[in-house]
Amino acid sequence: MSEKPTMTVSHSALETGVESQTIYPVPASERHGRSKDLFGLWFGANMTMLTISTGMVMRTTFHLTPLTAVVAAIFGNLIGGLFMALHAAQGPHLGIPQMVQSRAQFGMLGAAPMTALIVIMFLGFSASNLVLGAQGLSTVMPMLGSIPGMVIVALLSFIPSVLGYRAIHQATRMSALFCGGAVFLCLIVVIMAVPHSAAWWIGEGQDTIPRFLGALSIAALWQIAYAPYVSDYSRYLPDSRSGEKQAFHATYWGCVLGSFFAMLVGIIAGANTAAVLEKALGLWGAPVLGVLSLGIVVANAMNLYCGALSSITVFQTIAPKKHFGQWWRIGVTLALLLVSLVLAVDMASKFDSAYAGFLELLMAIMVPWSAINLVDYYILRHGNYDIASFFANDGGIYGRFNFPALLSFIFGLLVQIPFLSDQLYVGPMAKLFGGADLSWVFGLSLTGAVYTLTMRRTAKLR
């Protein structure tokens, strides 16, 4: 493996507390990350009303009984979290953002379109976060209005996203404390509010296997959605086998436990979760819901930060000789925030299922990418990469395009279509499964198998 390219940290960057690193390898001297911080980051990032609402969907959309919905949430998070955390374990070893590493699978230019789609996904998530955050503020300050609320959430998100890695960790620790406390308070009150009988847990709904699989898929996809950027937050951990294991477990358990407990609130509360919580909490309803909704500021900051890194990855593909430093990250972050704010204002009055369906289709694009990346890292190359080639003008030993990977990716997209089920499209196989979206199962397994076979047959491993 050739020497890793590095960059010099300016004294001014250290003094101001603004992260100086962008997409380039983090040198050993700056590997100050700690695995316990990763646990707090991913636990806190899921302490939001959006996660709670995801649990509610398991009851309202799939009409499961509470007990079956809980089981679906447990297994969905555990299974999806496994794939997500395997991406996180790559960060300590390589020390670079996830989408830069994709150049080893797809080639220098081949990885650019997928990275651009990741940026679009981040913009979509950021815009939806601004809308939901503003709605949360309105529970505390009804007179504020939606647009001023979005601006406030945007400004609060901008600060940690610009300061970077350490500031985001600090923000998520606060979120884990305050929003985590709010989630567990909500969990206690909804448990006290529902009938204390076995009949309620197994009788409020109608369980079927397709509905169970549909709810399980929602939880699994919630975890897989983090895959393109979990290693962005683990790349500061020490480059060692223990560092990789720590990154895996801290990310896995932080994200899985945080997601599950928040989803559990929505599962038990059921339809109209916000109204149920507000009634159960009494005078504490508005403040607690406001805290939970403001917790989305942290998630939005993470989206902006990783969106900036992915954008810079695309720019560096176009201009490989140019160095994109700290000020590029700050400028791109601001641009992404402004675009997402415009989108949020435009969609505020029509924040409905069509937009959610668009984001779900973007997720379908990420599934075969994840399969190819994981197979390449863990099965074919065992983590052995020439990092200097990631930044070479011609892609180095990985070239500009890797056609076996691109063909496998296209195959992965096509094989998912019959099993897709969202607000924009329901495939024929999904209809047979009662509307359950199982596309991710076939996308992950079959894409990985096809990529392995094509790479070995074409002897493209280097």
Buried (B, 14 or more C-beta within 10 A) or exposed (E): EEEBBBBEBEEEBEEEEBBBBBBBBBBEEBBEBBBEBBBBBBBBBBBBBBBBBBBBBBBBEBBBBBBBBBBBBBBBBBBBBBBBBBBBBBBBBBBBBBBBBBBBBBBBBBBBBBBBBBBBBBBBBBBBBBBBBBBBBBBBEEEBEBBBBBBBBBEBBBEBBBBBBBBBBBBBBBBBEBBBEBBBBBBEBBBEBBEEEEEBBEEBBEBBEBBBBBBBBBBBBBBBBBBBBBBBBBBBBBBEEEBBEBBBBBBBBBBBBBBBBBBBBBBBBBEEBBEBBBEBBEEBBBEBBBBBBBBBBBBBBBBBBBBBBBBBBBBBBEEEEEEBBBEBBBBBBBEBBEBBBEBBBEBBEEBEEEBBBBBBEBBBBBBBBBBBBBBBBEEBBEEEBBBBBBBBEEBBEBBBBBBBBBEBBEBBBEBBBBBBBBBBEBBEBBEEBBBBBBBBBBBBEBBBBBBBEBBEEEEBEE
